[in-house]
Amino acid sequence: MRNRIEVLHGVNLDMLERRPSEHYGRLSLTELEVRVNGFAHELGLETSFSQTNHEGEFCELLHRAPEVADGLLLNPGAWTHYSYAIRDALEVAGLPAVEVHLSAVDEREDWRSESVIRDLCVGTVSGKGVDGYREALSILKERLA
C-alpha cells in the first residue's frame, strides 16, 4: 500500500504562534504537526515532517522525497508565490502533491493569489485552517489508491 506522506513546511511556518492568529490560527508548528499526524492515522497514512527557512534545503527535501514518500503535502509559505526553484524541484520529485495553506491566500494581498506550484499539484486547499490538512490528506489518499 502506498501510504507514506511527506509533509513539507516552508519559510516562517516555524513561527506560527507569533504570526497573526486571524490568518494562521493559534497552534504552534509542533501542535499543527501533532494534529496532522492524527488526521493521517485516521486515514491509514504514515506521515513524516520537515520544516525549513532555507529555500535550497526545501529543494533538497523535494529531491530526496521519492526515496521516503509516496505523496507530498506542501505548505511552502511565501515561496508558493515566487519560487521557481521549488517548482522545478517539485517537478523533479514527480510525486503526487497537494498544496495546502492555513489562510485563504486568494483573499489576502494580491501577490498571494499567484501560486507557481499549483499546476503541478493534484489539489489545493486553503483557508480552512488545520482542518485543511485533513482535506489535503484525503485528496492524497484517494490519488494513491
Z-matrix of the N, CA and C atoms (Angstrom, degrees):
N
C 1 1.461
C 2 1.520 1 109.87
N 3 1.306 2 115.07 1 132.13
C 4 1.465 3 120.14 2 177.61
C 5 1.528 4 107.67 3 -87.52
N 6 1.331 5 116.45 4 106.26
C 7 1.460 6 118.86 5 -174.26
C 8 1.527 7 113.76 6 -142.83
N 9 1.326 8 117.03 7 12.23
C 10 1.474 9 119.92 8 -178.94
C 11 1.528 10 109.98 9 -90.43
N 12 1.329 11 115.70 10 120.05
C 13 1.461 12 121.64 11 -178.01
C 14 1.525 13 109.35 12 -116.69
N 15 1.311 14 115.86 13 124.57
C 16 1.462 15 122.37 14 173.41
C 17 1.521 16 107.34 15 -95.12
N 18 1.330 17 116.49 16 122.32
C 19 1.460 18 122.57 17 178.62
C 20 1.525 19 106.86 18 -103.10
N 21 1.325 20 115.61 19 115.75
C 22 1.464 21 121.12 20 -177.47
C 23 1.521 22 110.04 21 -111.57
N 24 1.323 23 114.72 22 117.61
C 25 1.461 24 121.73 23 176.92
C 26 1.523 25 108.77 24 -104.37
N 27 1.312 26 114.87 25 134.79
C 28 1.455 27 120.33 26 -176.29
C 29 1.515 28 114.41 27 -98.86
N 30 1.299 29 112.72 28 -153.25
C 31 1.458 30 124.05 29 -170.38
C 32 1.536 31 111.92 30 -55.65
N 33 1.321 32 114.45 31 131.66
C 34 1.467 33 125.59 32 175.75
C 35 1.524 34 115.42 33 71.50
N 36 1.319 35 118.33 34 0.55
C 37 1.459 36 118.99 35 178.16
C 38 1.525 37 111.50 36 -69.99
N 39 1.321 38 117.05 37 -20.08
C 40 1.466 39 120.18 38 175.98
C 41 1.529 40 111.79 39 -73.39
N 42 1.311 41 117.26 40 -6.25
C 43 1.472 42 122.75 41 -179.09
C 44 1.526 43 111.88 42 -112.38
N 45 1.330 44 117.12 43 23.94
C 46 1.466 45 120.28 44 -175.36
C 47 1.522 46 113.34 45 -51.11
N 48 1.323 47 116.24 46 -45.53
C 49 1.464 48 118.78 47 -175.61
C 50 1.530 49 112.71 48 -67.70
N 51 1.337 50 117.57 49 -11.97
C 52 1.466 51 121.20 50 178.49
C 53 1.524 52 112.19 51 -103.89
N 54 1.324 53 117.30 52 0.38
C 55 1.459 54 121.64 53 -179.26
C 56 1.529 55 109.20 54 -95.60
N 57 1.334 56 117.55 55 164.27
C 58 1.470 57 119.88 56 -176.08
C 59 1.530 58 112.29 57 -58.18
N 60 1.328 59 116.18 58 119.95
C 61 1.465 60 121.20 59 -175.21
C 62 1.525 61 112.13 60 -65.04
N 63 1.329 62 118.41 61 -25.72
C 64 1.463 63 119.63 62 179.09
C 65 1.534 64 111.95 63 -65.79
N 66 1.323 65 117.13 64 -21.72
C 67 1.461 66 121.14 65 177.41
C 68 1.531 67 112.24 66 -101.25
N 69 1.320 68 116.35 67 -37.59
C 70 1.468 69 120.20 68 -167.83
C 71 1.521 70 114.47 69 -114.97
N 72 1.309 71 117.55 70 -1.82
C 73 1.456 72 119.67 71 -177.15
C 74 1.514 73 111.44 72 78.32
N 75 1.320 74 116.01 73 -164.56
C 76 1.459 75 120.41 74 -174.25
C 77 1.528 76 113.28 75 -116.92
N 78 1.322 77 117.50 76 4.36
C 79 1.464 78 120.03 77 -177.97
C 80 1.527 79 111.81 78 -80.57
N 81 1.314 80 115.48 79 147.90
C 82 1.461 81 120.33 80 168.36
C 83 1.524 82 107.74 81 -79.53
N 84 1.318 83 117.22 82 168.31
C 85 1.461 84 120.34 83 177.04
C 86 1.523 85 110.62 84 -60.17
N 87 1.325 86 117.02 85 -41.60
C 88 1.469 87 120.09 86 179.15
C 89 1.528 88 110.60 87 -61.24
N 90 1.333 89 117.09 88 -44.45
C 91 1.467 90 120.53 89 178.80
C 92 1.527 91 111.24 90 -64.24
N 93 1.336 92 116.29 91 -39.45
C 94 1.458 93 120.61 92 176.91
C 95 1.527 94 110.43 93 -60.62
N 96 1.327 95 116.60 94 -45.36
C 97 1.458 96 120.37 95 -178.26
C 98 1.524 97 111.97 96 -65.89
N 99 1.323 98 117.76 97 -35.65
C 100 1.464 99 120.77 98 175.76
C 101 1.532 100 109.68 99 -61.64
N 102 1.323 101 116.56 100 -44.21
C 103 1.472 102 120.77 101 179.44
C 104 1.526 103 110.66 102 -64.61
N 105 1.328 104 117.10 103 -45.36
C 106 1.461 105 121.27 104 -179.53
C 107 1.524 106 110.45 105 -62.59
N 108 1.315 107 116.71 106 -41.09
C 109 1.461 108 121.06 107 177.88
C 110 1.531 109 110.22 108 -61.03
N 111 1.332 110 117.21 109 -40.49
C 112 1.470 111 121.08 110 176.47
C 113 1.516 112 111.98 111 -62.50
N 114 1.349 113 116.63 112 -44.20
C 115 1.464 114 120.34 113 176.76
C 116 1.527 115 110.32 114 -58.29
N 117 1.330 116 115.62 115 -44.70
C 118 1.467 117 121.10 116 -177.65
C 119 1.529 118 110.67 117 -61.19
N 120 1.321 119 116.79 118 -45.46
C 121 1.468 120 120.38 119 -179.44
C 122 1.531 121 111.05 120 -61.85
N 123 1.341 122 117.34 121 -38.62
C 124 1.461 123 120.76 122 176.50
C 125 1.531 124 111.47 123 -59.66
N 126 1.343 125 115.89 124 -31.03
C 127 1.461 126 121.53 125 -177.52
C 128 1.531 127 112.57 126 -94.78
N 129 1.339 128 117.47 127 1.63
C 130 1.454 129 120.46 128 -178.61
C 131 1.514 130 113.69 129 76.25
N 132 1.324 131 116.78 130 25.84
C 133 1.457 132 121.88 131 -179.72
C 134 1.525 133 110.25 132 -108.58
N 135 1.313 134 115.78 133 150.32
C 136 1.467 135 122.08 134 174.63
C 137 1.524 136 108.14 135 -106.40
N 138 1.319 137 116.52 136 132.19
C 139 1.457 138 119.75 137 -178.43
C 140 1.520 139 111.54 138 -116.97
N 141 1.313 140 113.99 139 149.57
C 142 1.455 141 122.09 140 165.65
C 143 1.521 142 105.79 141 -132.16
N 144 1.323 143 116.34 142 152.88
C 145 1.460 144 121.61 143 -171.04
C 146 1.522 145 111.36 144 -127.80
N 147 1.323 146 114.98 145 144.46
C 148 1.463 147 121.85 146 172.10
C 149 1.518 148 107.97 147 -142.52
N 150 1.317 149 115.20 148 148.90
C 151 1.459 150 121.54 149 174.00
C 152 1.522 151 107.31 150 -142.95
N 153 1.322 152 115.95 151 137.75
C 154 1.450 153 120.47 152 175.51
C 155 1.522 154 110.08 153 -148.10
N 156 1.315 155 115.00 154 152.30
C 157 1.458 156 122.23 155 173.04
C 158 1.521 157 110.98 156 -103.22
N 159 1.336 158 116.44 157 13.01
C 160 1.461 159 121.62 158 -177.01
C 161 1.522 160 109.55 159 -118.38
N 162 1.313 161 115.67 160 115.94
C 163 1.459 162 121.77 161 -174.19
C 164 1.530 163 112.49 162 -57.17
N 165 1.308 164 117.47 163 -42.86
C 166 1.462 165 120.36 164 179.41
C 167 1.519 166 112.06 165 -63.14
N 168 1.319 167 116.51 166 -38.01
C 169 1.469 168 120.03 167 177.64
C 170 1.530 169 110.49 168 -66.18
N 171 1.330 170 117.24 169 -38.89
C 172 1.466 171 120.51 170 176.64
C 173 1.528 172 109.40 171 -60.03
N 174 1.336 173 116.55 172 -42.58
C 175 1.471 174 120.65 173 176.86
C 176 1.521 175 110.69 174 -61.77
N 177 1.319 176 118.07 175 -42.97
C 178 1.471 177 121.35 176 178.68
C 179 1.528 178 110.71 177 -61.80
N 180 1.318 179 117.24 178 -39.96
C 181 1.463 180 120.52 179 177.29
C 182 1.533 181 110.63 180 -61.72
N 183 1.309 182 116.56 181 -40.80
C 184 1.464 183 120.20 182 176.95
C 185 1.531 184 111.07 183 -65.46
N 186 1.339 185 116.98 184 -39.08
C 187 1.467 186 120.37 185 178.57
C 188 1.523 187 111.48 186 -60.86
N 189 1.331 188 117.23 187 -38.41
C 190 1.470 189 122.11 188 -177.97
C 191 1.528 190 113.33 189 -85.23
N 192 1.314 191 117.29 190 -13.66
C 193 1.465 192 121.27 191 -173.88
C 194 1.530 193 114.60 192 -53.65
N 195 1.331 194 120.55 193 -41.45
C 196 1.470 195 118.52 194 -178.76
C 197 1.534 196 114.21 195 -61.17
N 198 1.320 197 117.29 196 -19.44
C 199 1.464 198 121.09 197 178.47
C 200 1.527 199 112.08 198 -78.57
N 201 1.337 200 117.26 199 -22.28
C 202 1.470 201 120.44 200 -172.42
C 203 1.520 202 114.76 201 -124.66
N 204 1.344 203 117.39 202 -6.05
C 205 1.460 204 119.64 203 -172.81
C 206 1.524 205 111.57 204 -142.56
N 207 1.327 206 113.79 205 157.15
C 208 1.460 207 122.03 206 174.09
C 209 1.526 208 111.43 207 -102.68
N 210 1.323 209 116.44 208 -19.99
C 211 1.453 210 122.31 209 179.95
C 212 1.513 211 110.33 210 -154.95
N 213 1.316 212 115.34 211 163.57
C 214 1.463 213 121.94 212 -175.77
C 215 1.525 214 111.01 213 -125.56
N 216 1.308 215 114.98 214 139.76
C 217 1.455 216 122.15 215 169.70
C 218 1.526 217 105.00 216 -117.58
N 219 1.330 218 116.85 217 116.93
C 220 1.459 219 121.84 218 -170.58
C 221 1.515 220 112.72 219 -117.21
N 222 1.323 221 116.40 220 128.22
C 223 1.453 222 122.39 221 165.20
C 224 1.527 223 106.16 222 -127.62
N 225 1.345 224 116.71 223 85.68
C 226 1.462 225 119.10 224 -177.40
C 227 1.521 226 114.34 225 -74.29
N 228 1.333 227 117.97 226 -0.56
C 229 1.454 228 120.06 227 -176.78
C 230 1.522 229 109.49 228 66.24
N 231 1.313 230 116.98 229 -142.64
C 232 1.469 231 121.93 230 -176.74
C 233 1.526 232 112.78 231 -60.52
N 234 1.334 233 118.05 232 -24.50
C 235 1.474 234 119.78 233 178.17
C 236 1.521 235 111.86 234 -59.96
N 237 1.331 236 116.78 235 -24.79
C 238 1.466 237 121.63 236 178.56
C 239 1.516 238 111.03 237 -50.16
N 240 1.299 239 116.75 238 -34.76
C 241 1.450 240 122.39 239 -167.37
C 242 1.520 241 114.56 240 -91.43
N 243 1.343 242 117.41 241 -10.08
C 244 1.463 243 116.84 242 -176.30
C 245 1.525 244 115.75 243 -153.35
N 246 1.322 245 120.29 244 -7.11
C 247 1.461 246 119.81 245 -172.35
C 248 1.533 247 111.77 246 -87.69
N 249 1.311 248 114.84 247 97.49
C 250 1.458 249 119.92 248 175.58
C 251 1.522 250 110.84 249 -73.35
N 252 1.313 251 117.85 250 -21.62
C 253 1.467 252 120.25 251 174.12
C 254 1.527 253 109.79 252 -64.74
N 255 1.325 254 117.07 253 -44.24
C 256 1.467 255 120.71 254 177.74
C 257 1.523 256 109.93 255 -67.96
N 258 1.315 257 117.61 256 -38.61
C 259 1.466 258 120.46 257 176.59
C 260 1.529 259 110.48 258 -58.17
N 261 1.331 260 116.29 259 -47.56
C 262 1.465 261 120.35 260 -179.72
C 263 1.525 262 111.38 261 -64.10
N 264 1.335 263 117.42 262 -39.63
C 265 1.469 264 120.83 263 178.96
C 266 1.529 265 110.71 264 -65.73
N 267 1.318 266 117.13 265 -36.70
C 268 1.462 267 120.94 266 176.54
C 269 1.525 268 110.08 267 -64.74
N 270 1.309 269 116.48 268 -40.88
C 271 1.456 270 120.46 269 177.84
C 272 1.530 271 110.78 270 -63.18
N 273 1.334 272 117.05 271 -41.51
C 274 1.460 273 122.04 272 177.54
C 275 1.528 274 110.35 273 -62.17
N 276 1.324 275 117.60 274 -41.16
C 277 1.468 276 121.30 275 -178.84
C 278 1.529 277 110.72 276 -59.12
N 279 1.312 278 116.90 277 -39.48
C 280 1.454 279 121.34 278 175.10
C 281 1.520 280 115.60 279 66.47
N 282 1.320 281 117.70 280 20.44
C 283 1.463 282 121.88 281 -179.88
C 284 1.520 283 110.41 282 -100.03
N 285 1.337 284 117.87 283 151.40
C 286 1.464 285 118.59 284 172.56
C 287 1.523 286 109.35 285 -61.58
N 288 1.322 287 115.55 286 134.30
C 289 1.461 288 120.82 287 -176.09
C 290 1.520 289 109.90 288 -136.19
N 291 1.326 290 115.06 289 147.10
C 292 1.459 291 121.66 290 172.45
C 293 1.525 292 107.16 291 -120.76
N 294 1.318 293 114.94 292 130.29
C 295 1.463 294 122.79 293 175.49
C 296 1.525 295 107.69 294 -86.08
N 297 1.328 296 117.19 295 129.91
C 298 1.460 297 120.36 296 -178.77
C 299 1.524 298 109.83 297 -134.74
N 300 1.326 299 115.40 298 140.54
C 301 1.467 300 122.07 299 178.04
C 302 1.525 301 108.55 300 -136.61
N 303 1.309 302 116.73 301 136.04
C 304 1.462 303 121.21 302 177.09
C 305 1.523 304 111.40 303 -63.60
N 306 1.330 305 116.04 304 -41.81
C 307 1.461 306 120.26 305 -177.17
C 308 1.525 307 110.29 306 -94.34
N 309 1.308 308 115.29 307 165.38
C 310 1.467 309 122.00 308 176.94
C 311 1.527 310 107.84 309 -83.44
N 312 1.323 311 116.16 310 82.76
C 313 1.462 312 120.88 311 -172.17
C 314 1.529 313 112.31 312 -58.99
N 315 1.322 314 118.16 313 -33.53
C 316 1.462 315 120.68 314 -178.51
C 317 1.530 316 112.90 315 -71.22
N 318 1.335 317 116.90 316 -13.17
C 319 1.466 318 121.06 317 -179.60
C 320 1.523 319 112.37 318 -104.19
N 321 1.319 320 116.18 319 6.50
C 322 1.470 321 120.13 320 -178.04
C 323 1.533 322 109.40 321 -103.73
N 324 1.310 323 117.76 322 -146.13
C 325 1.463 324 121.67 323 -179.29
C 326 1.529 325 110.11 324 -57.60
N 327 1.330 326 115.91 325 148.79
C 328 1.468 327 121.18 326 -177.40
C 329 1.529 328 112.29 327 -53.45
N 330 1.327 329 116.74 328 -40.82
C 331 1.473 330 119.54 329 -175.40
C 332 1.522 331 111.98 330 -65.12
N 333 1.330 332 118.01 331 -21.71
C 334 1.466 333 120.76 332 -179.68
C 335 1.535 334 112.68 333 -78.29
N 336 1.320 335 118.18 334 -12.67
C 337 1.464 336 119.74 335 -178.05
C 338 1.524 337 112.34 336 -76.42
N 339 1.306 338 117.72 337 -16.02
C 340 1.463 339 122.19 338 177.58
C 341 1.524 340 109.87 339 -86.11
N 342 1.324 341 116.65 340 132.46
C 343 1.457 342 121.82 341 172.50
C 344 1.520 343 108.00 342 -128.64
N 345 1.314 344 116.39 343 120.24
C 346 1.457 345 120.11 344 -179.50
C 347 1.522 346 112.25 345 -83.62
N 348 1.355 347 117.57 346 -6.25
C 349 1.467 348 120.42 347 179.36
C 350 1.525 349 112.97 348 -106.39
N 351 1.309 350 117.89 349 -12.76
C 352 1.464 351 121.53 350 -170.30
C 353 1.524 352 113.37 351 -55.36
N 354 1.326 353 117.43 352 -40.34
C 355 1.463 354 119.30 353 -176.98
C 356 1.527 355 112.94 354 -70.46
N 357 1.332 356 117.54 355 -13.17
C 358 1.465 357 121.61 356 177.00
C 359 1.527 358 111.76 357 -94.83
N 360 1.318 359 117.23 358 -4.74
C 361 1.466 360 121.61 359 -174.77
C 362 1.524 361 110.78 360 -101.19
N 363 1.332 362 115.40 361 149.62
C 364 1.469 363 120.84 362 178.41
C 365 1.527 364 111.22 363 -83.13
N 366 1.322 365 116.78 364 -7.45
C 367 1.456 366 121.12 365 178.24
C 368 1.505 367 110.78 366 -171.94
N 369 1.328 368 115.06 367 161.53
C 370 1.465 369 122.62 368 176.26
C 371 1.520 370 107.84 369 -137.76
N 372 1.328 371 115.19 370 134.54
C 373 1.459 372 120.97 371 176.89
C 374 1.526 373 106.97 372 -130.20
N 375 1.325 374 117.14 373 126.43
C 376 1.459 375 119.40 374 177.19
C 377 1.520 376 110.53 375 -145.49
N 378 1.319 377 114.11 376 153.91
C 379 1.453 378 120.35 377 174.98
C 380 1.514 379 115.73 378 79.17
N 381 1.334 380 117.72 379 12.42
C 382 1.458 381 120.31 380 -178.66
C 383 1.521 382 112.15 381 -113.21
N 384 1.327 383 116.42 382 14.63
C 385 1.461 384 120.59 383 179.32
C 386 1.514 385 111.35 384 58.67
N 387 1.323 386 115.35 385 -147.59
C 388 1.461 387 120.53 386 -177.79
C 389 1.526 388 111.33 387 -62.58
N 390 1.334 389 118.77 388 -30.90
C 391 1.459 390 121.23 389 179.59
C 392 1.531 391 112.15 390 -64.96
N 393 1.316 392 117.25 391 -21.79
C 394 1.454 393 120.56 392 176.01
C 395 1.520 394 112.03 393 -63.01
N 396 1.329 395 116.34 394 -28.68
C 397 1.460 396 119.84 395 177.90
C 398 1.527 397 110.83 396 -68.98
N 399 1.324 398 117.35 397 -35.30
C 400 1.474 399 120.76 398 175.89
C 401 1.529 400 109.02 399 -62.56
N 402 1.327 401 116.36 400 -46.32
C 403 1.462 402 120.32 401 179.17
C 404 1.528 403 110.96 402 -61.93
N 405 1.323 404 116.70 403 -42.47
C 406 1.471 405 120.79 404 179.14
C 407 1.523 406 111.19 405 -62.32
N 408 1.325 407 117.14 406 -41.95
C 409 1.465 408 120.85 407 177.68
C 410 1.529 409 110.88 408 -64.61
N 411 1.318 410 117.72 409 -37.77
C 412 1.467 411 121.21 410 177.43
C 413 1.525 412 111.12 411 -63.19
N 414 1.319 413 116.55 412 -40.61
C 415 1.469 414 120.91 413 176.96
C 416 1.525 415 110.11 414 -61.13
N 417 1.325 416 116.41 415 -44.70
C 418 1.472 417 120.25 416 178.65
C 419 1.511 418 112.09 417 -64.15
N 420 1.326 419 116.60 418 -43.66
C 421 1.463 420 119.67 419 -179.75
C 422 1.523 421 110.76 420 -58.72
N 423 1.323 422 115.70 421 -44.57
C 424 1.476 423 120.33 422 178.70
C 425 1.531 424 110.50 423 -61.99
N 426 1.317 425 116.41 424 -41.85
C 427 1.470 426 120.78 425 -179.18
C 428 1.529 427 111.84 426 -65.98
N 429 1.326 428 116.53 427 -35.60
C 430 1.466 429 120.99 428 -177.06
C 431 1.526 430 112.92 429 -81.41
N 432 1.326 431 117.00 430 -14.89
C 433 1.474 432 120.45 431 -176.58
C 434 1.526 433 111.91 432 -67.21
